[in-house]
Amino acid sequence: MKKLIPTAASLLIAFNLSAQRPQEEIQSSELLYQKVKKPTMAIPQGPDGETPASPVRVGRLKTITPARKAITLTPAQQLIVTEADAPNMATRSLTTICASPVVDEELEPVYESVKAHMPLYLPYKNAKAGVWQGFYYSWDKNGDGAKDLHAAIDYGKTSVDANEDPTFAIYAIAPGKVIDVRWNNGGGNTVVIEHTAPDGYKYRSTYLHLRNGYDNDRANAKNSPTDKYKKFANNGTSSQLCWGTNAQTIKVKVNDNVQAGQFIAYAGNTGSGGIGVILDDDGTFTSSAEGTRSYNVHLHFEVSVKDTRAGHTNEWVNVDPYGAYNHAGVDCYDRRQTVRSHAFMRRFIPASTTFRWTW
C-alpha cells in the first residue's frame, strides 16, 4: 500500500488556510433546528440595504391562508442534508402553523414557484448571532397598516459585551461563483454569488454592509453623498469596534468559485444603510444609540430567483428563504415553526452528524 506523505508546501498551505479561518468556525457548536436566537438588546430601526435606483413599489397586499399539509421531521435533532435530498426539502411541523403570510399579490406566483433545488445553508456560524429582522421589518413607518417591506433577512449578534467586536464571520450559503463585489452608498461593501443547482436552477445570494478594511471603508464613507454618513466618517468615532480592522477584508473576488461554508467576509455596518441608521443629521449618534455596542453591525442578506412571470425575462426577485412572508416579527423564523411556502435555509452541520431526512 502506498503511503501519502504530506510535503512541506502542502502543510504550509493547510496551516495558512487554518490561520485565516475565524476562530468561531473552529469552535462552532451550532445545532440544526435550534430555536431562533432573538436580540436581547435594542435593534436600530430604519431602512437598510442598497440605495434603490428608483422608489421601491409594493403592490396590493394579499393575506394567504396556509393550506399545505405540514410534514414532520424525525428525529428532531441534528440532520444531514445531501444534494439527493434537496428536491424533498419542504415545510416541516414541530409546533403550529405560524402567522399567515402577507405578500405582494403580483409576486405571489413567483413566491409559490420557488423550490429547494439544492441545499442552502445559513450564512453564519457564530453562536451569538440571530435574526434581527425578517422579510418584513418589525415596524410600519408609512402608516399603511402593514409592516414595511424589507425583502431581506438581517442577522446580527443578539447581545454584545463591553469591548466585544460586534462582527462575526460570513460564509457562502452554497457552492457558486462570485459575480459581483461592489461598493454601494446604501449597502456598503457587497458580495453577490450565483448558485447553480445540479438541474440548472439558479439562486443568487447577496451579502451587504460587509467590512473591507478600516482605511478603505472609512475613505469610502468620507466620500459618501449621504451627508450624515460623511460627517460621521470625518468627525465621529475612530473605534475599530465600529469600523473594523485593516485585516477584516473581503476574501473573494469576481469570478471566484466558492464552496458551501467558505469564509467570504466579516459582517459590518458599511454604507449609509448601515451605521447611518443610528446617526442624526449632524453625523452624531441618535439619542437612542448613545453608548451603542453593536454600532448596527449586521449582515443584510438577500436570496433571489429568476422572475417566472411573463414579460419579466432576466429579472430577479428577492424571496424569503424561510418561506415565512409574514408580518409577525422574527418568531416565524424559528425552525420549529411551520410555514406555508418552501423553506430552504439550513444550518451548517457538524461532520459527526449521521442523521438523514426521514418522512
NULUM-178400 format. One line per field, with one value per residue (C-alpha): x, y, z. Coordinates in steps of 0.5 Angstrom, whole numbers, plus 2048, in hexadecimal, padded with zeros to 3 digits. Layout:
xx [X, ...]
yy [Y, ...]
zz [Z, ...]
! end
This chain:
xx [800, 803, 803, 801, 807, 805, 80A, 80C, 809, 802, 803, 804, 7FE, 7FA, 7FD, 7FC, 7F4, 7F3, 7F6, 7F2, 7EC, 7E8, 7E8, 7E1, 7E1, 7E6, 7E2, 7DB, 7D6, 7D0, 7CA, 7C5, 7BE, 7BF, 7BB, 7BC, 7C0, 7BD, 7C0, 7C1, 7C3, 7BF, 7C0, 7C0, 7BA, 7BB, 7BB, 7C2, 7C5, 7C7, 7C4, 7BF, 7BF, 7B8, 7B3, 7B1, 7AA, 7A6, 79F, 799, 79A, 796, 796, 797, 793, 798, 795, 79B, 79C, 7A1, 7A7, 7AA, 7B2, 7B4, 7B9, 7B8, 7BF, 7C5, 7C4, 7C9, 7C7, 7CA, 7C8, 7C4, 7BF, 7BF, 7B8, 7B5, 7B6, 7AF, 7AB, 7AC, 7A8, 7AA, 7A5, 7A0, 79E, 7A2, 79E, 79B, 7A0, 79E, 7A1, 7A1, 79C, 79F, 7A5, 7A1, 7A2, 7AA, 7AA, 7A6, 7AA, 7B1, 7B3, 7B9, 7BE, 7C4, 7C6, 7C7, 7CA, 7CA, 7CF, 7D2, 7D4, 7D5, 7D1, 7CF, 7CC, 7C5, 7BF, 7BF, 7B9, 7B5, 7B3, 7AE, 7B1, 7AE, 7AB, 7A6, 7A9, 7A5, 79F, 79B, 799, 79E, 7A6, 7AB, 7AE, 7B5, 7B6, 7BC, 7BE, 7C2, 7C7, 7CB, 7CD, 7C8, 7CC, 7D3, 7D7, 7DB, 7E1, 7DF, 7E0, 7D8, 7DB, 7DA, 7DC, 7D8, 7D8, 7D6, 7CF, 7D0, 7D5, 7D5, 7D9, 7DA, 7D7, 7D8, 7DC, 7DA, 7D9, 7D2, 7D1, 7CB, 7CD, 7D5, 7D9, 7D5, 7D6, 7D2, 7D2, 7CF, 7CD, 7CB, 7C8, 7C9, 7C3, 7C5, 7C0, 7C4, 7C4, 7C7, 7CA, 7CB, 7CF, 7CF, 7D3, 7D9, 7E0, 7E5, 7EB, 7EB, 7EE, 7EA, 7E4, 7E5, 7E7, 7E1, 7DD, 7E1, 7DF, 7D7, 7D2, 7CE, 7D0, 7CF, 7D3, 7D8, 7D8, 7D9, 7DF, 7E2, 7E1, 7DE, 7E1, 7E7, 7E6, 7E8, 7E2, 7DE, 7E2, 7E6, 7ED, 7F1, 7F2, 7EA, 7E9, 7E5, 7E8, 7E5, 7E5, 7E1, 7E2, 7E4, 7E1, 7DF, 7DC, 7D7, 7D9, 7DF, 7E1, 7E0, 7E0, 7DE, 7D7, 7D8, 7D4, 7D7, 7D2, 7CD, 7C8, 7CD, 7D0, 7CB, 7C5, 7C7, 7CA, 7C7, 7C7, 7CE, 7D1, 7D1, 7CD, 7C6, 7C4, 7C1, 7C8, 7CC, 7D1, 7D0, 7D4, 7D1, 7D2, 7CD, 7D2, 7CE, 7CD, 7C8, 7C6, 7C2, 7C0, 7BE, 7BB, 7B9, 7B2, 7AE, 7A8, 7A7, 7AB, 7B0, 7B5, 7BC, 7B9, 7BB, 7B6, 7B8, 7B5, 7B4, 7B9, 7B5, 7AE, 7AB, 7A9, 7A6, 7A5, 7A5, 7AD, 7B2, 7AE, 7AC, 7B4, 7B4, 7B6, 7B1, 7AB, 7A7, 7A7, 7A3, 7A8, 7AE, 7B4, 7BB, 7BF, 7C3, 7C9, 7D0, 7D0, 7D6, 7DA, 7D8, 7D1, 7CE, 7C6, 7C3, 7BC, 7B6, 7AF]
yy [800, 807, 80C, 813, 818, 81F, 824, 82A, 82E, 82B, 82B, 833, 834, 830, 834, 83A, 839, 837, 83D, 841, 83E, 842, 83E, 83E, 839, 834, 835, 835, 830, 832, 82E, 82D, 82F, 832, 838, 83E, 843, 84A, 850, 852, 859, 85F, 85E, 864, 866, 869, 866, 863, 85F, 862, 869, 868, 86B, 86C, 86C, 865, 864, 85F, 85C, 85B, 856, 84F, 84B, 844, 83E, 839, 832, 82E, 828, 828, 823, 821, 81F, 81A, 819, 821, 821, 822, 820, 820, 822, 820, 822, 81C, 81E, 825, 824, 822, 828, 82A, 82D, 82A, 82A, 829, 82E, 832, 836, 83D, 843, 844, 847, 84D, 84E, 853, 850, 851, 84D, 847, 843, 844, 842, 83C, 839, 839, 832, 830, 82D, 82D, 82D, 835, 836, 83C, 841, 841, 83C, 841, 83E, 845, 847, 847, 84A, 852, 853, 84F, 84F, 855, 85A, 85A, 861, 865, 86B, 86D, 86C, 868, 863, 85D, 85C, 860, 85B, 859, 854, 851, 84E, 852, 84E, 850, 84F, 84E, 851, 855, 855, 85B, 85C, 856, 857, 856, 853, 84C, 848, 847, 841, 83F, 83B, 836, 835, 83A, 83F, 847, 84B, 852, 855, 85D, 863, 866, 86C, 869, 862, 863, 85D, 858, 851, 84D, 846, 842, 83B, 835, 82F, 828, 829, 830, 834, 83B, 83E, 845, 847, 84E, 850, 857, 85C, 858, 85A, 85B, 85E, 864, 869, 867, 867, 86E, 871, 86F, 872, 878, 879, 877, 87B, 87A, 880, 87D, 877, 87B, 880, 879, 877, 87D, 87F, 879, 873, 870, 86A, 863, 860, 865, 865, 85E, 85D, 85D, 855, 855, 855, 851, 84B, 849, 84D, 84D, 846, 842, 83B, 83A, 834, 834, 837, 83A, 840, 846, 84D, 850, 853, 85B, 861, 864, 868, 86E, 868, 865, 86A, 86F, 86C, 86F, 875, 87C, 881, 884, 87E, 87C, 876, 877, 877, 870, 86E, 871, 86C, 867, 861, 85E, 864, 861, 85C, 856, 852, 855, 84E, 84D, 847, 848, 844, 845, 848, 843, 848, 849, 850, 84F, 84C, 84C, 850, 84D, 84D, 84D, 847, 846, 840, 83E, 83D, 842, 848, 84A, 851, 84E, 84F, 84A, 845, 841, 841, 83B, 835, 832, 835, 833, 838, 838, 839, 835, 836, 834, 837, 832, 833, 830, 829, 826, 821, 81C, 81C, 816, 817, 818, 81A, 816, 817]
zz [800, 7FE, 804, 803, 806, 806, 803, 807, 802, 803, 80A, 80A, 805, 80A, 810, 80D, 80B, 812, 815, 810, 813, 818, 81F, 81F, 81A, 81D, 824, 821, 824, 820, 820, 81B, 81C, 823, 825, 821, 825, 827, 829, 830, 82E, 82A, 823, 81F, 81B, 814, 80C, 80B, 804, 7FE, 7FB, 7F6, 7EF, 7F0, 7F5, 7F8, 7F5, 7F9, 7F6, 7F9, 7FF, 800, 806, 805, 809, 80A, 807, 805, 809, 80E, 80E, 815, 815, 81A, 81D, 81F, 821, 81C, 815, 80F, 808, 801, 7FA, 7F9, 7FF, 7FC, 7F8, 7FE, 803, 805, 80A, 811, 817, 81E, 821, 81E, 818, 818, 816, 80F, 80A, 807, 800, 7FA, 7F6, 7F0, 7F2, 7F5, 7EF, 7F0, 7F7, 7F6, 7F0, 7F5, 7F7, 7FA, 7F4, 7F9, 800, 802, 809, 80E, 80C, 813, 819, 81F, 825, 827, 820, 81F, 81B, 81B, 816, 811, 80A, 80D, 812, 819, 818, 814, 812, 80C, 810, 80B, 811, 80E, 810, 80C, 806, 808, 802, 806, 80D, 812, 816, 81C, 823, 828, 82D, 82D, 833, 835, 831, 82D, 825, 822, 81C, 81A, 814, 80E, 80A, 803, 803, 7FE, 7F8, 7F3, 7EF, 7F1, 7EC, 7F0, 7F5, 7F6, 7FA, 7FA, 7FE, 802, 802, 803, 801, 7FE, 7FB, 7F6, 7F5, 7F0, 7F2, 7EC, 7EE, 7EB, 7E7, 7E5, 7E9, 7EC, 7F2, 7F4, 7FB, 7FD, 803, 805, 80A, 80A, 80D, 808, 80C, 810, 80C, 806, 809, 80C, 806, 802, 808, 807, 800, 801, 7FE, 805, 809, 810, 80E, 80B, 811, 816, 812, 812, 81A, 81D, 821, 81E, 822, 81F, 822, 81E, 817, 818, 817, 810, 811, 810, 809, 804, 802, 7FB, 7F4, 7EE, 7EA, 7F0, 7F1, 7F8, 7FC, 801, 808, 805, 809, 805, 809, 810, 812, 812, 812, 80C, 808, 80A, 80B, 810, 815, 812, 815, 81C, 81A, 81B, 815, 818, 818, 81F, 823, 824, 82B, 82B, 828, 82D, 831, 82B, 82B, 824, 820, 81C, 819, 816, 80F, 80B, 807, 801, 7FD, 7F6, 7F0, 7E9, 7E8, 7E5, 7E2, 7DB, 7D9, 7DE, 7DB, 7DE, 7E4, 7EB, 7F1, 7F9, 7FC, 804, 804, 80B, 807, 80C, 809, 80F, 813, 81A, 81B, 81C, 81F, 819, 817, 81D, 819, 81E, 81A, 814, 80F, 808, 803, 802, 807, 805, 80A, 80E, 813, 812, 814, 818, 815, 81A, 819, 815, 815, 80F, 80D, 80F, 80D]
! end
